[in-house]
Amino acid sequence: MKQPTVVQRPLPVVTMETVPGREISTVVGDVVGVVARTRELRPDLRGGNPIDGYVVMLTDSRQDAVARMVDMAVAAGADAVVGLKFDCSEITQSLSEVAAYGTAVTLVPEQDEAAEASADEQGSTTGDSDDQVGGDEDTIRSWPPSSWPSPEPQSAGPDADQR
């Protein structure tokens, strides 16, 4: 029977609030991936122990939900997704939903990336005012507004909600 494996993603996806070794520069926004599946065991998983079949089916559903969430983050211009969580619910007696959600962020470029970007900027010419860059993408990438307070962690008392 198929065994669950680690899936390579085009960007880091972590359950933590930060990407280890990297600094978050901006929050792009919340991202979500949802899949709906029948609750019946798929025919290809019916041979052997049914518990093992359900484990494979549930793992596949979660990985598919994460893949859809990553697609949304990539489309929004994110460099990573932090705070990955899952939610599952029954839609009907025979249909269930699996949702993966997190926060899409951009990361401060690493030293090598920053040096390359600087060299590219110096080599390019700035001329025509008709060459406008960005539009909606710049608006998305600059969220939240710079007037918002810094997202520095705040110490919370023992009774504070940690969600």
ChimeraX attribute file (.defattr): number of C-alpha atoms within 10 A of each C-alpha:
attribute: neighborCount
match mode: 1-to-1
recipient: residues
	/A:1	12
	/A:2	10
	/A:3	9
	/A:4	13
	/A:5	9
	/A:6	6
	/A:7	8
	/A:8	9
	/A:9	12
	/A:10	11
	/A:11	14
	/A:12	13
	/A:13	22
	/A:14	17
	/A:15	12
	/A:16	12
	/A:17	13
	/A:18	17
	/A:19	18
	/A:20	8
	/A:21	6
	/A:22	11
	/A:23	14
	/A:24	17
	/A:25	14
	/A:26	21
	/A:27	22
	/A:28	24
	/A:29	18
	/A:30	16
	/A:31	22
	/A:32	22
	/A:33	22
	/A:34	20
	/A:35	17
	/A:36	16
	/A:37	17
	/A:38	14
	/A:39	16
	/A:40	12
	/A:41	16
	/A:42	13
	/A:43	8
	/A:44	10
	/A:45	18
	/A:46	15
	/A:47	11
	/A:48	9
	/A:49	10
	/A:50	12
	/A:51	12
	/A:52	16
	/A:53	21
	/A:54	17
	/A:55	14
	/A:56	17
	/A:57	21
	/A:58	17
	/A:59	15
	/A:60	14
	/A:61	20
	/A:62	21
	/A:63	20
	/A:64	18
	/A:65	23
	/A:66	28
	/A:67	20
	/A:68	20
	/A:69	26
	/A:70	27
	/A:71	18
	/A:72	17
	/A:73	26
	/A:74	17
	/A:75	10
	/A:76	18
	/A:77	16
	/A:78	24
	/A:79	21
	/A:80	25
	/A:81	30
	/A:82	21
	/A:83	16
	/A:84	19
	/A:85	15
	/A:86	15
	/A:87	11
	/A:88	14
	/A:89	11
	/A:90	14
	/A:91	12
	/A:92	10
	/A:93	8
	/A:94	10
	/A:95	13
	/A:96	16
	/A:97	19
	/A:98	21
	/A:99	21
	/A:100	24
	/A:101	22
	/A:102	25
	/A:103	22
	/A:104	28
	/A:105	27
	/A:106	20
	/A:107	17
	/A:108	14
	/A:109	16
	/A:110	11
	/A:111	9
	/A:112	8
	/A:113	11
	/A:114	12
	/A:115	12
	/A:116	12
	/A:117	13
	/A:118	10
	/A:119	11
	/A:120	11
	/A:121	11
	/A:122	10
	/A:123	9
	/A:124	8
	/A:125	8
	/A:126	9
	/A:127	7
	/A:128	7
	/A:129	7
	/A:130	6
	/A:131	8
	/A:132	7
	/A:133	9
	/A:134	10
	/A:135	8
	/A:136	10
	/A:137	13
	/A:138	11
	/A:139	12
	/A:140	17
	/A:141	20
	/A:142	15
	/A:143	14
	/A:144	16
	/A:145	11
	/A:146	9
	/A:147	6
	/A:148	8
	/A:149	8
	/A:150	8
	/A:151	10
	/A:152	6
	/A:153	6
	/A:154	6
	/A:155	7
	/A:156	9
	/A:157	8
	/A:158	7
	/A:159	6
	/A:160	8
	/A:161	7
	/A:162	7
	/A:163	3
